[in-house]
Amino acid sequence: MKKTYLNEFHSAHNGNLVDFSGWEMPINYGSQINEHNEVRANVGVFDVSHMAVFDFLGDNQVEFLRKLLPNDVNKILNDERALYSPLLNENGRILDDLIVYHTGNNNFRIISNCATRQQNKLWFNENAEQFGVEVNFQEDASIIALQGPNSDKILSSLYSIDLKNFHIYQDEEVMIARTGYTGEIGYEIISNQEKGLELWNHFISKDVRPIGLAARDTLRLEAGLNLYGSDMSIDNHPYESNLGWTIDNTDTNRAYIGKESIANETNTKKLIGFYTEERGVLRAGSKVYFPGGEGVVTSGTWSPTFKKNIGFCRVDANYPAQGNALLRDKEINLHFCETNFLKHLK
């Protein structure tokens, strides 16, 4: 398995290391629930250096990215800021989801998922060539996520910055983005590994608890954030993945990859949330049914914040307010809702 540069820290601090898409990563450091609650109530730090960082070189980066992505980078050209977008193939199916950053002067960076790094590298190179754009894969980058309501306080011990959501700060050593995967105030810090180790050790010295990938998953699910490979994949298009808002057709002349295919899609499926007051977690693949329709669970967990079993399911678009699922031959009553439980259940 591949290892991030912080692997030695994880091993030395009781990290429960598992195989995550070919990377040896900490799933927790003892208690997933305690780590989850620490991020919701205070602050935690994540090693997410297994994710892929791509920088681009060349004069036609804007044109390249306006062809590559269904969301339009023209939205962020006036600022140093970020934009979320799926990455589509010619059939309008989702290859990945990612964040693209305008780092200034029409230069860009993309951060995408770890399991798709080789696929994305090939796809970017294939499509960048016609624009004379060079793809620079930063294989040894550090990515640290500082997340939680007290992340501002911790970050201010190093940097005096005030960022709006999805805006970035840069100096010669770091890029700090007001982004994250938890539903809390937070930052993702990209640097080289030497600087990353310095930052990680500083946060730990401030009594910031390291957080594993298990809590990262329950945090993102409560916040209504999709996981690629679970809630969407190459078998899905954006409209059935709660991502219709990322499809920007404002410029009718812009011909991005997959545009013609998704224009012909009928929205017969929806990705929605569900919760139940009953015991038992419904895992991915569990069947969902209701009068006149059906679906399947894509993600499920016990929510430490709401003390309920929650999840996402992809169902027929005619879904009612309630439905059912089977858990080990027991019928479970489900309440359907929006995917963002932080807004729906508070």
N, C-alpha and C positions, 0 to 999 in steps of 0.2 A: 504493500500500500504506500501511496505517497504521504508525505508528512509536511505540515507547515513548519516554519522556522520556530514556532512556539511549542512544538511537540514536547520538548524536554520539560518545559514548564508544566504542561498538562500532566505528564507522567509523574512529576515530582509533587504535584498538588492534588493527588487522588482523583485525577480525571479518569472517568470510566470510558476508555477508548474503544471505539467501534469502527467498522468499515462503513464510510459514508461516500458512496459513489467512487470507491477506489482510494479514498483518503482516510487516514487514521485520525479521527476527530473525537473530542470529548462529548459524550452525550449528556453527561452531568458530572458534578464533582461531589455527589453524595445524595442530594435531594432535589429532584426536578421541581417539585412544588415550591420549596423554599426559594429556589432560584427564580422561578416565575414570579412569585410574590415580591421578591426583592426588586425586580425590574418595574413592576407595576407601582410599587410604593416608594422606591428610592432610586437606585441606579445600579447597573451591571455592565460588564464589559465582555464582549464576544470576540473570539478569534474567528474571522471569516476569510482568512487569507487563502482558503481553497477556491474561492471564487475567481473569475477570470477578468483581467484588466487588459483592455485594448486601447492603444493610442493610435492616432491617425496623422499622417503627414501628407501635404500636398495642397494645392490651391483650390481644388474642387470638392472639398469635404462636405459642404452644404448640399451640393447637387447629389453627391453620392448618398448621403443619409436621407435626403428627401425621396430618393428612389428605394432605398433599403427598407425604410420603416413606414408603417401606416400612420403613426403620429408624426406631426410635422415639426422639424427642428427650427423652422422659421419663428416659432413661438418664443424661442429662447435666445435669439441672436442679439437682442439688445442688452442682455445681462449675462453674467457668469452664473449659470444655473443649470438645473437638471430637468429631464423629461423622461417619464416612464412610457414604455412602448412594448408591445409584443413584436416578435420577429416572425414574419410569415414566409412560407414558400409560395410558389406560383399558384398553388391550389387554394391559397388563403388559409392554410392550416398553420398552427402555431409551432414554430421551431424552438422558440424560447421566449422568455420575457426578460427585459433588461432595463437599465437606466443609462441614458446618454447624457453626457455633461458637456456643455459649451464652456470651454476653459478660456475663451477670449480670442478675438481676432479670427473668428471662423475656424478655430481649432477645436477638436472634440476628443472625448474619451468615452468608452463604453465599458460598463461592468455587467457581466452576465453570469449565469450559473456555472458551477464547476463541472457537472456531468456533461454539459454541452460544449465545453471549451474547444475541443478538437473540431467538432462539427461547425461551430461558429467561426473558428479561425479559417477553415476552408471556404465557408460561405462568404465571409467578409472579403477574403482575397479574390474569390471568383467575381464578385460584383464590383469591387473597388478598382479592378484593373482597367475597366473601360473609362474610368474617370481620372486615371493617373494618380490615384490615391494609394499610399503605402500603409499597410497594416502592421503595427508594431505591438506584438503580444508581449506584455510585461510579465514574464513567467515567474519572476522572483519578487513580485510586489507584496507589500504588507497591507492588509485591510483589517482594521480594528473598528468594531461598532460599540460606541458608548451610548447606552440607552436607558431612559427612565426620567422621571420628573426632576431629579437632581443632577442630570447630566450637565446642565448649564453651569451649575456651581462647580462641578469637578473640572470641566473644560476651562473655566475662567482662571483656574490656577496656572494655566499655561498660555492661554490665548485670550486677548481682549477683543472678542468679536461678537457681533449681534446679527445672526443670520435669520432670514425668513425661511419658511418651509421650502425645500427643494432649491435653495440657493447655496453657493459654495464660496469658500475662502481659500486662497492659495498663497503660499510663499515658495521659496526655493526648495523647501524640504517636504512639504505636505500639501495635500488637497483635503479640505474638510467640507463635507456636504451635510446639510441639514436633512438627512434622509434616514431611513431605518425600516425594520421589518417586524416591529413590535406593537405599533399603535401608540407609542409614547413619544414624547420629546426625545430627540436623539441625534447622534452624529455618526457618520462613517468617515474614517480617517485613512487616507491612502498615502503611502510613503514607500521608501525602500525598507528593507528588513532591519538595517541598523537603527534607523530612526524609529521604526515600529517597536523594536524591543525597548528602546528608551521610553517611549510613550506608554507601552504596556506596563513596564515596571513602575512608572510614575503613578498610573492609575491604581495599581495594586497597593502601592505605598500609601495611598489615600483611603485605604480600606474599601475600595470598590471590589465587589465580589465577581470572580469569573463565572460566566454563565455558559452552560452547555447547549447542544443543539436540540435536546428534548424540550427545554423551556422555550427555546426560540420558536419551535413549532407550535406549542400551545399559545404563545403570545401572538404569533401571526394569525392563527386561526381565529382567536377572539376578535382580532382587528379586521377580519374579513379579507385577508390578503391571500391570494392564490399561491399554491406551490406547484411549480412546473413538474410534470411527471405524475401528479396526483389529480389536481383540479383542472388541469388542462394539459394537452399533449399534442403531438402531431396529428392526432385523430380529431381534433377540435378546431373550430373557428372562433374568433373573438366574441361574436354575438351570443354564442351558447356558453361562454366562459365568463360572463359578467364584465366583459371588456369592450363593449360597444363604444364606450366613451373615449377610447384611445384611437378610434378610427376617425381621422381628420380628413374630410372631403371638402373643406372650405375652398381650396384651390382646385376647381374642377378639372384643370389641365394637368395636374400632377399625377403621374402614372407610377405609383409605388407598386412594389412586388405584391401580387395577390389581390390587387384592387378589383380586377374584372371578376375574379372568382367569388369574392365575398359579396359583391354587388348582387349576385344571383341567389344568395342564401336566403332561405325562409327561416324565420326564427321560431322553430318548433320546439326547441329545448331551452331550458333556463338553468343557470347555476344559482342556487338559492341556499339559504341557511336553514338549519333545523335545530330544535332543542327538545329535550324530553325531561319530564320530571321523574321518569322511571330509572331504575338501576341498569347498568350495562352500557358499555361504549360500543357504538356501531362503527365498525371499521370499514375502510375502503372496499368496495365490492358488494356490500350488503344491499339487498334489493329493497326499494321503496315502492309503495303502491297506494293508490287512492281510487275512488270511483272514476272511471273513465281515463285513467292514466297510470304511469309508473315512472320509475327512475332508479338511480343507483347512487349510493354514498361514494363520494370522492375523498373526503377526509373526515375523521371523527376523533374526538378526545373528550376526556373529562375536564371541564373548565375550572381551574383553581379560583378564578375571580368570581364566577357566578354559581359555583357549586352545582352545576348541572352538566349533563352530557350534551354536547353540541357537535355540530359538524356542517359540512357542505354536501349537497346532493345535486345531481343534474337530472332534471325531471321534465316531463312533458309540460308545455307552456300553459296548459289549462289547469294547473295545480290549484287546489283549494287552500283553505287556511290550515287544514290538518290532514295528516295521512298516517300511514303505518309502515312498520318494517319488522322483519323477523330477526330475532337474536337467539340463536340456539333453540329454534322451534317455538320461542315465546314471542307473541305479538306485542310490539312496542308502539305506543301512541306518540306521534310526532307533531310538533307545532312548527309550521313553516314560517320563515321570516327573512329579513335582509341578511346578507352575509356578514355585515359589520355588527357583531354582537355588542361591542363597546357602546355603540349608539342605540341599539335596539333593546338591550336588556337593562341598561342603567336606569 
